[in-house]
Amino acid sequence: MKTLELAMKDLTQVLRDKKNLLFLVAMPLVFTLFMGFAYKSGDANAESDRRLGLAWVEESSANAVSMMLYERLVGSDTVRVERAEKDDALDALYKEDVAGVLVIPAGLGEEGAQLTLITDTTGAAGQSLYQMLRVPVAQLMSAVEIGNMSAESIGSPAEYAPALELAWEKWGQNNAQSLVRVEQAVAPEAESWFGDNPYNQASPGMIIQFAIMGLVSSAQILVLERKTRTLQRLMTTAMRPWQTIAGHMLAMLVLVLLQTLVLVVFGQIVLGVDYLRVPFATLVLVVALGVWVAAMGLLIGILAKTDDQVVMYAMLAMFLFSALGGLWFPLEVSGGVFAALGKVMPSAWAMTGLQNILMRGLGMGSVWQPVLVLLAYAAGFFALAVWRFRKAEL
C-alpha cells in the first residue's frame, strides 16, 4: 500500500506541472509528424527519374536524320535526353549529372558525318548507355543506306526521303513487335522501407524515443527527494529499500504507459498506423517497453546527483538507443558493425516487435521474443538500481 501511495505522489507531482504535459505529449506528436514528412519527402526524391542521362549536342542545326534519332530517343524509357551546348554537356558529364554526351555532326546521314559518344566506358552507366545507343544508331544508319540505295536504283534523288522514312518506320515496328521478348531478369524494386505509410517508421520510433526522454521529470523527483532529505526520512519508515524504489518505478511506468497510449491512439486514428491490427500483441509489447524504460529511468534518477545530470543521462540514453536501435532509420540500411551493435539494443527489439505488427503482417507469436528481451533488460536495470540505492544509503 505504501508503494502505491508513493507512486501516486510522484504522478501527482509530475502531472501538476503543465510544462511536463507539453513535453510528454506535444513534443512527441510534433516530432512524429516531422519525421514522417521527412521520410515521405526522402522517398519521393528516391523515386525520381532513374533513366540514364544523355546530353544531346548539335554542331549545327538539326536535319531530318538527326531529328529521327532524337525523337526515337526521347520516347525511350531507358534514356533521358537533354539538349545542351557542348561545354555545358561536358560539365554535366564531369559532375555525373548525365551518363554521356552525344555529339551530332552537321549533315548527319551524309558521307563522312559520324556521331560521337563521349562517356566513361569503364563505368557501368557509360557501358549501359553505349549498349543502349548501338541499336537505334545502327538502325538509323541502315535506314539511311536503304534510302541511298533506293534513290540510286530508281535514279531519282527524290526517292531518298520516302525510302528513308519507310525504312525507319519499319525498324520502329520491328522494335515494338520483336520476335525476342525481353523480360525483367532481376528482382522487382523493393518497397519503401516504411511500407506504404512513412509513419510506420516515424510513429513507433518516436514513441520509444520520447518514452526514454519523458522520464526526465520522474527521475528529477528522486534528485529532489535527496536534496530535501525526504528520501532519507523514507528510509527510517517500515518501507524496505526495494519497496521505495518500486514505488518510484511504478510511477514512471504509469507515466510511460499514459504517454504511449496517447501516441498510439494518435497514430491509429490520425496517421493511419495500424497498431490495433493485433491489439493484444501491441498491448503486451507496450507494457514491456514501459517496464524497461521505467527501470532505466529509475537507475538514472538514482545515479544522478543534480537535475542537470538527469537531463544529461536521459539525453545520452535517448540518442544512444535511438541511433543504434533503428528508431530513426532501419538497421538494415546501415549494415556492418553499426547494425550488429544496434541489434543488441533493447530499443531495436522494441522497434522490431512493433514493425512485426505494423509492416510485416505478423501476429502474437512475433512479439514474444522482443518482450522477453525488454523484460530481461528491465530486470537488469532494476537490479542495478536496487544495488546502487542500497550502496548510496549505507
Buried (B, 14 or more C-beta within 10 A) or exposed (E): EBBEEBBBBBBEBBBEEEEBBEBBBEBBBEBBBEBBEEBBEEEEEEEEEEEBBBBBBBBEEBBEBBEBBBEBBEEBEEBBBBEBEBEBBBBBBEEEEBBBBBBBBEBBBEEEBEBEBBBBEEEEBBBBBBEBBEEBBEBBBEBBBBBBBBBEEEEEEEBBBEBBBBBBEEBBEEEEEEEEEEEEEEEEEEEBBBBEBBBBBBBBBBBBBBBBBBBBBBBBBBBBBBEEEEBEEBEEEEBEBBBBBBBBBBBBBBBBBBBBEBBBEBBBEEBEBBBBBBEEBBBBBBBBBBBBBBBBBBBBBBBBEEBEBBBEBBEEBBEEBBBBBBBBBBBEEBEEEEBEBBBEBBBBBBBBBBBBBBBEEBEBEBBBEBBEBBBBBBEBBBEBBBEBBEEEEE
